[in-house]
Amino acid sequence: MAVQKQLLKGVLAGALALMLSGCVTIPDAIKGSSPMPQQDLVRVMNAPQLYVGQEARFGGKVVDIQNQQGKSRLEIATVPLDGAARPALGEPSRGRIFADVNGFIDPVDFRGQLVTVVGPIVGVVDGKVGNTPYKFMLMNAIGYKRWNVVQQVVMPPQPIDPWMLGPRPWGYGYGGWGWYNPGPAQVQTIVTE
């Protein structure tokens, strides 16, 4: 009976952890005001005049920052966003945008960092990537979030087996010590607040 209670507690704790890990939320700074801000840069660039004034949310790596009178212009190489509006790691750039942010942003703190911005689309402006002419989507960022990239250790899954819970006179589990080898722990790189 005690083993069954311990097993039930373990299963319930695991189920709760799975449910909570599935709940992702978008930080308040980049929620925006519309339920589904535009996130398809290719669609916007194909007909930018249709999207002027519409709220958009884009993210990616800050390539450059130009400080201007009363605002900072972020040049962002965009990538897809996950359910929490974090830029996806390892994805190729979908295109570049300019995001104007009110106030001064120090390039030292943002250049090369991952960021997500939200705000209305202003239109398309001409610029350059290196020496090549390029059309940038321009937006006024009413909110932005800089992300951190960290590494975490992920342990391999452990078996859920009632016969493996607790000591036995002959050791742990079916065959004593060490018969179960889950493999080495993995190191993952993730985007986090």
N, C-alpha and C positions, 0 to 999 in steps of 0.2 A: 504494500500500500504506500509506503514512504517513497519507493522508487517511482511509482506512478505519479505521485504528487510532484516530485522533483522533475519528472519528465514533462508534466503538464505546465509547470512554471517555466521551464526552458522553452517550450513551444510557444507559449503565450508571450514571453519576452522577445523571442525571435520575430513573431508576427507583428508585435508592436514596433519593433525596430524597423522592420520592412515598411510598415505603413508610414512611419515618420520620415524615413529616408526618401519616400516617394513624394512628399509634400515639399515642393520647391516654390519659393515665392520670389517675385521680382522686388528688388529694393525700392523703397519709396522714392528715392531721388530720380529713378528712371522709369517709374510706372507710367507717367504721362496721364493724359485725361481721357483718351479714347480706349475702348476695350481691346482693340487690335491695331496698334500703330503699324504703318507700312514698313515692311522689312525686306522687300524684294527690290534690290537695287537695279537689276536688269530691267524689270518692268518699268521702273521710274525713268531710267535713262532712255528707254524706247519711246516714251511720250511724256517728257517732263512737265509740259504745260498742263497736263491733266491732274498732276499731283501737287501743284503749287498751293500752299496753305494747309495741306493734309499733314497730320501728325505722323512722324516716322521714328523708328528706333533702329539704330545701326551700331555696330561695334566692331572692334578690331584693334590693330596695332597703330599707335600714334607714330607717324613717320616724320612729321615736322610740326612746328608751332611758329606762327607769325603773330607777334604782339603788335596790335594796332591801337589807335586811340580808343580807349574805353572797352576794348574787347580783345580776346585772343582767338585766333583761327587755328583749329586743329586740323591737320591733314591726316586722315585715317584710312589705312588699307583695310577694307571691311572683310569680315568672314561671317559665316552663319552664326546665329545666336542659339543657345540652348533654351530650355524652358524657364530658366531663371534669368534670361537675358545676358548670360555670360558669353563672351566670344569663345568659339570652339577652337581648341588647340589642334595644331597640325593640319588645318584646312587651308587650301590656297586662297589668296585674295580674290574677292568677287568684284573688286573695283575700288576706286578711291573716292572719298567725299571730303568736303570741307564742312566743319561744324564750328560756327561762331559762338563763343561762350562769353558772356558779360564778365568784365573784369580782367585782371592780370593772372595768367597761369605761367609759372616758371617752367621754361623748357627742360631744365634739369630734372624736374620731378615727373614729367610726363613723356618725354621723347623715348620711344622704344617700349612704352608700357601698354598694357591692354586697357581699353576703355569702352564704355557703352554710353551713347548719347541719345536723347529723345527731344523732339521739338518739331516745329513746322518746317516743311520744305519750302525754300525760297525760290529755287530754280536751278539753272545750270550756269556755271561760269567757266571761262577759259583759263587754263593754267598749263603747267609743264610738269612732267615727271622726267627728271634729268633734263635733257635737251629736247625731249619729244613733246609736242603739243598734246594736251589732254583736256577733256571736258569733265569737270567735277560737278557732282550734285552738291548744292549748298543748302545748309539748314541752319536755323537758329536754335541752338541747344538751350532748352529751358531747364534741363537737368542732365547731369553726367555722373558716371561712377567709374573710378579707377579700380582695377582688379589686381589682386596679387596672384602670382604663380608660385605654388609650393609643391613640395614632394611629400608623399605620405606612404607609409608601409602598410601593405594589405596582406593580411594573413590568409592562407588558403582555407577553404571551407572545411569545417570539422564535421564528422558524421553525426547524424542524429539517430542513435540506436539505443534502445532501452538497456541492452546487455552491456553497453560500454559505460554506463553511469556508475561511478563509485567503485570502491575496492571489492574484490572478491578474495576468497581464501587463496586462490591460485594466481592473483595479480589483477590487472585491468583487462577488460574485454574478453574476447574469445580465446586468444592464444597467449595471454600474458603481456609483457611489456614490448612495445616497439613494433608490433606487426603492421600498424597503420602508419603509412608515410605520406603526409599530405603534400610534400614537396616544399621548396623554398618559398619564403615570403617574397612578394613582388613590391617594387617601388613604382608608384604612379605619380605623374605630374598632373596637378589639377588647378583649376582657376577658382579662387575663393575671395570672399570679402576680406 
